[in-house]
Amino acid sequence: MKYIKWFLLSVLDVVFNVICYLTNPIVLLFADEYGNLPHVLRYWQTWDNTLDVEWMVIERKVPVIFQYDYRKHYKYFYEQHDKNIPGHVEILNGDFNMIERVQRYFCRLAWLYRNTGYGFSYEVTGIDINGADIIKTEDVKTAEYRYQVYYTDEAFMVRYENPWCRMFTWRVFIGWKIQDVKLTETRRCMLACYIKPFRLRKRKTY
């Protein structure tokens, strides 16, 4: 039954993702200065973070043309899942010139497309999991290889990552994201539905 439930919810999730891909540029116009969307648009936003995530800008996850002086304007605070505190910012200087506003818009847009429909996958198609109920049948992790199979009576998770050439790695992640639920807690877990044979391999650093 849990597999049928996951399949039906995955179809719903994909439909909403398509809607997000088409509407993200417009929805983003309603974000406030703290990088949060109004409550009515929460399904578009990452449930655990602001749209203005520091590392997205300063670690060059966006094209150079869109990078602005993040630390001039914001102080970023990382999310604390154990305390249910989302990532958020303190505004240091809210005076953005026109170029910076355009740059910030595209940085926020990149974040939305990186995490499309995140709130929907959490609130609507997600599931509450008790850590004590999780059974692990496979749990192998190395630098680049991962194979995990977890399940409960109500949910399951299969996560597989394996490089198959110099450039790409297989990534399969289906079920719900239950891998980080602690033994003593009950946590809401997002639906997962990724099958990506051409995910870029991480560069090795020495």
N, C-alpha and C positions, 0 to 999 in steps of 0.2 A: 504493500500500500504506500509506503514512504517513497518508493521509486516513481510510482504513478503521480503522487502528489508533487514530487520534485519536477517531473516532466511538464505537468500542467502549469505549475508556477513559473517554470523556465520560459514557456511560450509567452506567458503574460509579461515576464520580465523583458524578453526580447522586444515585444511590441512597444513597451514603454521606453526602452532604450532608443528605438527608432524615432519615437516622438521627441526624445531629448536631443538626439543628433540634429533634428530639424529646428528645434526651438531654443537651444542653448544660447545662441547669440542675442536673442530677444530677451529671454528670461534674465540674463546677466545684467540688463539695464536697470533692474529693480534692486540690485544689491546695495547695501548701505556702506558707509565709510569703513566699517569694521569687517567687511567682506562676508556679510551674511545676507541670505535671501529672506524675504518675508515668510512667515510660517506657512502660508498657503502654497508656497513654492518649495517647501522643504524636501520634497521627493527628488528634486534636481540636485540638491546640495549634498556634499559629504556630511553624514550625520555626526562625525567626530572631528570636524575641522572647519575652519574658516576657508574662504576662497583665496585668502592672501597668505599662502604658506611660504615661509622664508626660503627653504631649500629649493623650492621650485624655481625661484628667481635667481638666487645667488650661486647655485650649483649648475647653472647653465642648462636647465632642462627646457628652456624656451630659447628661440633664436636671439642672437645678440641684439638685434634691432629692437627687441621688446624688453630688454633688461633695463631696470631703473635702479636708483639708489635706494634699495629696500630699507636698509638700516637707518637711513636719514628720516624715514617716515614712520616706521613701525618697530616695535619690539615684539617678537614672536614668542608665544608660550606653547610648548608641545602638549599634545593631548595626553590625558591621564585616564586610561580606560578603567583602571581599578577604582578610581574615584568618580567616574562618569563625568569627567570634565573635558570638553572638546578643545582642540587646538584653537587659540584665539590670539588677538593682537591688542597691544596698547598703542594708541596713536601718539607718536612723538612730534610729528609735524604734519598737519593735515592740509598744508598748502601745496597742492599738486599743480604744476603748470599744465598746459594743454597736452604737450608731448608726453609727460609722465602719466596723465590720465589715460591716454591712448595706450601707452605701454602697459599700464596696470590692467586695463580692460583685456588685452590679449593674453596677459599672464593668467588672469582669472579664467578666461575662456579655455586656455590650454588645460587648466586644472579640471574644469568641468568635463572636457572631452576625455581626459585621462581617467576620470571617475564617473562616467556617464550613468545617470540614474541611480546613484549610490544610495541616496536616501530611500528610494523605492525598494531597492533590493534588501534594505535593512528593515524598514517598517512594515511593508506590505507582504513581500515574499520571504522575509526572514522568519526565523523560528527561535523560540526560547529553549535553551539547552542547559541541563543540569550536569555539571562536570563529573559528578559521581556516576552518571549513567553511561559515560563514554567507554567503549571497548576499542582497543587498538589492536588490529590484526597485523598491520604492517607499519613500520615507523623507521625508515632508513633515510638519513640525510648526510650528504657530504658537501663539498664546496660547490659542485655543479649538479649533482644527482640528488633527486628526492623521490621517494615513493612512500606515500602514507595512505592507509586505509583505516578510517575510524567509523564507528557507527553507534547508534542508540536504537531504541525501539521506534523512535519517531523520525530519525534523521540519519544521514550518512555523509561521508566525505571521501572522495578519491582524489589524490593530488599526485601528479607524476611530472617530473621535469628531468629531461635527459638530452644532452647535446648529441646531435646526429651528424654535424659537420663543423667546420671551423667557424662558420658565421652564425648558425642557427641552432636552437634547441627546441625540442618538443615541450609544450606546456599544456597539461590537461588538469583542470580543476573543476570538479563537478560535485554537486550535493550542496552542503552548507559549510561555511567557514567555522568549523567547530574546533580547529586545532589548538587554539589559544585559551580555551575555557579551562579554568583551574578546577581542581578536584572539589573545592569547597564552595564554588559559586554557581549561580545560575545567570546566564548571559544570553542576550539577544544575538543571534548569528545571522549574517547576511547569506543570501542565496549565492551560489557560485555556479557559473556556466561558461567556462573557458576551454576552448580546444584550439590551440595555436601551434601549428607545426613550424612556423617561421618566426618565432620569438628570437630577437637578437641575443647572442651570448654576451654575458658580462665580460668586460675587458679585465684582464688580470693586472693587478698592480703589484709592483715589487719594491 
